[in-house]
Amino acid sequence: MDKRKIEENIFKGLMIFSTFIIFGSIVFILVTIFLKGFPALSFDMITKTPKGGYYLGKEGGILNAILGSIVLGLGATLFAFLISVPIVFYLNLYLKRKSKLAFFIRFSLDVLWGIPSIVYGAFGFVLMVFFGFGASLLAGIITVGFLIIPIMARSMDEVLKMIPQELKEASYALGATKLETAVKVIFKQAMPGILTAVLLGFGRAIGDAAAVLFTAGFTDYLPYSLFKPVATLPLAIFFQLGTPFPEVQERGYASALILTIIILFINISARMLAKKFNKNIVK
Amino acid sequence: MNTRKFKDAIAKKIMFSFCVFILSLAFLIGFILYQKAKPILGVQNLWQLLLSGKWHPTTGQFGMAGFILGTLWVTLIAVFIAVPVSILTSLYLSEYMPKRVKEFTKPVIDLLAGISPVIYGVWGVIAVVPFVRDYLMPFLSENLPFFPFVSDNYTGFCALSGGIVLAIMISPLMVSVMGEVLGAVSFEMRETSLALGATRWQTIKFVVLKKAWPGIIAAIILGISRAFGETIAVLMVAGCSIQEFPKSIFDTAYPLPALIANTYGEMMSIPLYDSSVLLAALILLVVTILFNIIGWGILFKSENE
């Protein structure tokens, strides 16, 4: 075998090994979380709120954190959606493909996407103090909303870029304004992609801990007011793992399993929905 | 003007104002954090804060060098592991893997990117920390008793654990950006090389990588900036007690984001403490924005060519 072939095989082997590491790590993570979390999982965990001394090993569950995360995630997703949609429609309908402004908007979305969530958390914290309210559901929603705007807007933009120019022109030719085209034609056409983007944002909103640490606070109660602190699942996991009691840490693993299942569910349904709605698209 | 046209004009204005808002958001965040960091900058010199390792908030000493070095140390370890693995994986996906199998890999990479940082942290505590403590550390520090393997921290909560967890967290981003860069290299170029009798690896080495290397560098820069800002997962596994200077991959590390997260609750009680922590956030913001501008700048530029 000549030298070239040997080199080829060595590098091919290394590539297969690396690919195996990347794809193996996700299996490894999921299996570890499942094996550790499943034994500690109980019906109480998902149906009860923490009783006094929960973090010392007493009775209760983390329903407050599960519901809190879902409510906060929904709120943040709605907030980010309301800001992202006008931006991506403006980018794709009102601006020319090569326009400088469009370039700068896309560029700043990319840069915003790279800002760490702890910085959004600090920003939200300062805003919160400035406007004079404490850690609350609303502060958490706004902070996490800012965090997921770039994620949502970028993936919606990818979808809207794909929409054929002919479709827009057909709509304009019928006398529709750009706004009518956006609402009645483009929105329908891009529905599956927009839904996927929304679910991606929702998944990120539920999973993030650094941004809510300062802004959403933590509580043992179920979420009931926009102006009261709210518990979130990632922080519940973080706190449970931080205690020195093995039985509380076990519950932390179980909580991690719950969060993983929620995020897996969101990811998979994003793909399924995208497939389902794909049928309605005009090709 | 009729109502339909009027509505369109109004909508255009509103949409435009949202765009202006998003364009200015990064500046707004920077401005607000700067306002809050001002008190400490008024008392102490920025360079002094960055270069001093003395962090004693109660006596008014806010030197951040230990945290900055901690961030760099953990990031260096993560990059050292993640960069070769990501480059080789993205090459395998784009050059060798059949298209039908490739379709299936993207959702998996996306899922890896979508898993919550806390889950990575939990996994790190369950799997990585014991592995480092029971196998890697005894083995390496006995057989290679020199820098950077010597340490007296036997807990497993160390810079290396943080680096390993971070490496897996930043890989999906790097693999997907590199994948796009490699996908943009034209097939004609590869075919020309193969037709001249080059092996696949030679084609990769002399044609594909030659064309794609700016994009790959950009992907690495974006990965590094992601590693700088990662908070909760690193906080959970890196030990987080302050080091003056990183001496070993098995020593604890205390990165800047972890400092910000940890001071939650106590920072309002000591004068200038909150200001110095928000200065840390501002530093993080400026550095990640710079890295992202460079990274995305390279990508946009090579896309236009």
Chai-1 contact restraints between the chains, C-beta under 6 A:
chainA,res_idxA,chainB,res_idxB,connection_type,confidence,min_distance_angstrom,max_distance_angstrom,comment,restraint_id
A,R4,B,T199,contact,1.0,0.0,6.0,A-B,restraint_1
A,E7,B,W201,contact,1.0,0.0,6.0,A-B,restraint_2
A,E8,B,T199,contact,1.0,0.0,6.0,A-B,restraint_3
A,E8,B,W201,contact,1.0,0.0,6.0,A-B,restraint_4
A,F11,B,W201,contact,1.0,0.0,6.0,A-B,restraint_5
A,L14,B,L88,contact,1.0,0.0,6.0,A-B,restraint_6
A,M15,B,L88,contact,1.0,0.0,6.0,A-B,restraint_7
A,M15,B,L91,contact,1.0,0.0,6.0,A-B,restraint_8
A,M15,B,Y92,contact,1.0,0.0,6.0,A-B,restraint_9
A,S18,B,V85,contact,1.0,0.0,6.0,A-B,restraint_10
A,S18,B,L88,contact,1.0,0.0,6.0,A-B,restraint_11
A,S18,B,T89,contact,1.0,0.0,6.0,A-B,restraint_12
A,T19,B,T89,contact,1.0,0.0,6.0,A-B,restraint_13
A,T19,B,Y92,contact,1.0,0.0,6.0,A-B,restraint_14
A,I21,B,V85,contact,1.0,0.0,6.0,A-B,restraint_15
A,I22,B,T89,contact,1.0,0.0,6.0,A-B,restraint_16
A,I22,B,S171,contact,1.0,0.0,6.0,A-B,restraint_17
A,S25,B,I168,contact,1.0,0.0,6.0,A-B,restraint_18
A,I26,B,L112,contact,1.0,0.0,6.0,A-B,restraint_19
A,I29,B,W123,contact,1.0,0.0,6.0,A-B,restraint_20
A,T32,B,W123,contact,1.0,0.0,6.0,A-B,restraint_21
A,T32,B,I126,contact,1.0,0.0,6.0,A-B,restraint_22
A,T32,B,A127,contact,1.0,0.0,6.0,A-B,restraint_23
A,K36,B,I126,contact,1.0,0.0,6.0,A-B,restraint_24
A,I83,B,F18,contact,1.0,0.0,6.0,A-B,restraint_25
A,P86,B,M15,contact,1.0,0.0,6.0,A-B,restraint_26
A,P86,B,F18,contact,1.0,0.0,6.0,A-B,restraint_27
A,I87,B,F18,contact,1.0,0.0,6.0,A-B,restraint_28
A,I87,B,C19,contact,1.0,0.0,6.0,A-B,restraint_29
A,I87,B,I22,contact,1.0,0.0,6.0,A-B,restraint_30
A,Y90,B,M15,contact,1.0,0.0,6.0,A-B,restraint_31
A,Y90,B,C19,contact,1.0,0.0,6.0,A-B,restraint_32
A,Y94,B,K12,contact,1.0,0.0,6.0,A-B,restraint_33
A,I105,B,C19,contact,1.0,0.0,6.0,A-B,restraint_34
A,S108,B,L23,contact,1.0,0.0,6.0,A-B,restraint_35
A,D110,B,W296,contact,1.0,0.0,6.0,A-B,restraint_36
A,V111,B,I289,contact,1.0,0.0,6.0,A-B,restraint_37
A,V111,B,N292,contact,1.0,0.0,6.0,A-B,restraint_38
A,G114,B,S225,contact,1.0,0.0,6.0,A-B,restraint_39
A,G114,B,T288,contact,1.0,0.0,6.0,A-B,restraint_40
A,G114,B,N292,contact,1.0,0.0,6.0,A-B,restraint_41
A,I115,B,T288,contact,1.0,0.0,6.0,A-B,restraint_42
A,P116,B,G229,contact,1.0,0.0,6.0,A-B,restraint_43
A,P116,B,T288,contact,1.0,0.0,6.0,A-B,restraint_44
A,I118,B,T231,contact,1.0,0.0,6.0,A-B,restraint_45
A,I118,B,P257,contact,1.0,0.0,6.0,A-B,restraint_46
A,I118,B,I260,contact,1.0,0.0,6.0,A-B,restraint_47
A,V119,B,A281,contact,1.0,0.0,6.0,A-B,restraint_48
A,V119,B,L284,contact,1.0,0.0,6.0,A-B,restraint_49
A,V119,B,L285,contact,1.0,0.0,6.0,A-B,restraint_50
A,A122,B,L278,contact,1.0,0.0,6.0,A-B,restraint_51
A,A122,B,A281,contact,1.0,0.0,6.0,A-B,restraint_52
A,F123,B,I29,contact,1.0,0.0,6.0,A-B,restraint_53
A,V126,B,I32,contact,1.0,0.0,6.0,A-B,restraint_54
A,V126,B,K36,contact,1.0,0.0,6.0,A-B,restraint_55
A,T177,B,R4,contact,1.0,0.0,6.0,A-B,restraint_56
A,T177,B,D8,contact,1.0,0.0,6.0,A-B,restraint_57
A,K178,B,D8,contact,1.0,0.0,6.0,A-B,restraint_58
A,L179,B,K7,contact,1.0,0.0,6.0,A-B,restraint_59
A,L179,B,D8,contact,1.0,0.0,6.0,A-B,restraint_60
A,L179,B,A11,contact,1.0,0.0,6.0,A-B,restraint_61
A,G203,B,G114,contact,1.0,0.0,6.0,A-B,restraint_62
A,G207,B,S116,contact,1.0,0.0,6.0,A-B,restraint_63
A,A209,B,V118,contact,1.0,0.0,6.0,A-B,restraint_64
A,A209,B,I232,contact,1.0,0.0,6.0,A-B,restraint_65
A,A210,B,T231,contact,1.0,0.0,6.0,A-B,restraint_66
A,A210,B,I232,contact,1.0,0.0,6.0,A-B,restraint_67
A,L213,B,A261,contact,1.0,0.0,6.0,A-B,restraint_68
A,L213,B,Y264,contact,1.0,0.0,6.0,A-B,restraint_69
A,F214,B,Y264,contact,1.0,0.0,6.0,A-B,restraint_70
A,P234,B,S116,contact,1.0,0.0,6.0,A-B,restraint_71
A,P234,B,V118,contact,1.0,0.0,6.0,A-B,restraint_72
A,I237,B,V118,contact,1.0,0.0,6.0,A-B,restraint_73
A,F238,B,V118,contact,1.0,0.0,6.0,A-B,restraint_74
A,A256,B,I119,contact,1.0,0.0,6.0,A-B,restraint_75
A,A256,B,V122,contact,1.0,0.0,6.0,A-B,restraint_76
A,L259,B,S116,contact,1.0,0.0,6.0,A-B,restraint_77
A,T260,B,I119,contact,1.0,0.0,6.0,A-B,restraint_78
A,N267,B,L111,contact,1.0,0.0,6.0,A-B,restraint_79
A,N267,B,G114,contact,1.0,0.0,6.0,A-B,restraint_80
